[in-house]
Amino acid sequence: MKYLRRTFVGAVGQAWRGLAAELAPADPVSGFSQWRAGQLLRRVRLLAVLLAGVVAGGVVLDWLLLPSGIAGWTAVLRVGTAGLLLAIARAAYRHEGLHTAHGLLGAAIGVPLVVHVIGVALALGVAPTATVQLIYLLPPLAVLAVISPFPVTLREGLALQAPIHLALWIGAGLAAPALVVPVSLAGLLVGAAALWSQHVQLRTLLHYTRALSVDPLTQLANRRQIDRQLQQTQRPLSVLLIDIDYFKSINDTHGHAVGDEVLQHVADVLRTVVRHTDAVHPYSAGGCPHEVGRWGGEEFIVIAADTSLPGACAMAERLRETVERTLVASEAITVSVTVSIGVAECAPDEEAQATICRADAALYQAKDSGRNRVEAAA
Ligand SMILES: Nc1nc2c(ncn2[C@@H]2O[C@H](COP(=O)(O)OP(=O)(O)OP(=O)(O)O)[C@@H](O)[C@H]2O)c(=O)[nH]1
């Protein structure tokens, strides 16, 4: 067994170090050349076959060494093993070149990997033969590093460009440029996938996925992203709708370009004040940070996570006051702006859209009452 393990570790280590050497001088954004891609593919296949062999060996050991008819954690391991074998086989044989679908290997391995990790946790506690399991669980654990940027994507719902680190336990480091993208189903964030390939223009893809969620003028989250965030933010939450007062007359007096600068200025103030609030009152463990977005035209929105109405009103007052205090300097002129804000707390079982409607009603009330003020929804 020791000999087998040492042989395996040696072989995989060699393949892995080769892989690291292939990729080391690669361009961190555009990926690697065609020649390197071919080399990489051969290495991946070699590695995949090695992994498949070890995993298959583990299954056989399972059947031989464990009492027959065991369900529970061994069943979990076997299901995981089967999934992993499928993923490996798919990655190793179905794709002739590295392309986007091939890059989804990360996600394909991720699912059975989770099953494996659950299996390890259970195995460590109960099984005298846990080490047998660990021998064939080590390769998938090495791949665990592949999914390390995934939690960020899953939490934020944003695409990330990140080096994907391979080879945790062999000792050889490898940082391959990759794009981790959110995977949505019917508007719901259900997972994340890693894409890496010389054919995929990572910069373009990143730009494209970013354009789907960010307003180009203010660089705040756009309405689409805010809608998504609203679905994911846990209750309690409050919504602040912020509208610039007499914005049309700013446009009419100073021109559209100055109007754009005013929008950017207000966006900066919101971002800064809300971030500061995050730092002073850190959001709950595992929860979402407050989110600031452009709701449309001259209207902005803040989703205040884990915040009840009094806290949200205090935040709104701070925002209003800061906008009022700061002037927008544009070439030869300075413009002063104010905002009106409507605030509503999401009631238990209330749809987020209904909360936004109440915040909107409060905003109209603030406008009717003279502007440059905060109103809370009933
Ligand atoms: N510069 C610029 N103007 C925009 C943009 N989007 C919307 N607007 C303008 O924002 C103005 C909104 O005007 P109104 O809805 O009448 O509101 P207001 O003048 O702010 O008045 P109150 O909200 O009642 O205080 C319109 O003139 C739009 O053309 C943008 O991206 N840039």
The ligand as an ORCA input file, in Angstrom:
! r2SCAN-3c Opt
* xyz 0 1
  N     -27.269     63.873    -17.534
  C     -28.099     62.850    -17.403
  N     -29.412     63.064    -17.219
  C     -30.250     62.021    -17.056
  C     -29.775     60.701    -17.078
  N     -30.839     59.864    -16.883
  C     -31.924     60.655    -16.729
  N     -31.582     61.952    -16.831
  C     -32.437     63.145    -16.733
  O     -32.944     63.262    -15.409
  C     -34.054     64.147    -15.462
  C     -35.067     63.706    -14.442
  O     -35.973     64.772    -14.318
  P     -37.331     64.668    -13.495
  O     -37.828     63.242    -13.478
  O     -38.249     65.713    -14.036
  O     -36.945     64.970    -12.014
  P     -36.237     66.237    -11.344
  O     -35.960     67.355    -12.258
  O     -35.045     65.680    -10.587
  O     -37.314     66.710    -10.310
  P     -37.662     66.107     -8.903
  O     -37.246     64.667     -8.890
  O     -39.148     66.279     -8.777
  O     -36.928     66.896     -7.885
  C     -34.573     64.125    -16.903
  O     -34.341     65.392    -17.477
  C     -33.678     63.084    -17.589
  O     -33.375     63.444    -18.913
  C     -28.378     60.480    -17.309
  O     -27.861     59.348    -17.357
  N     -27.588     61.590    -17.454
*
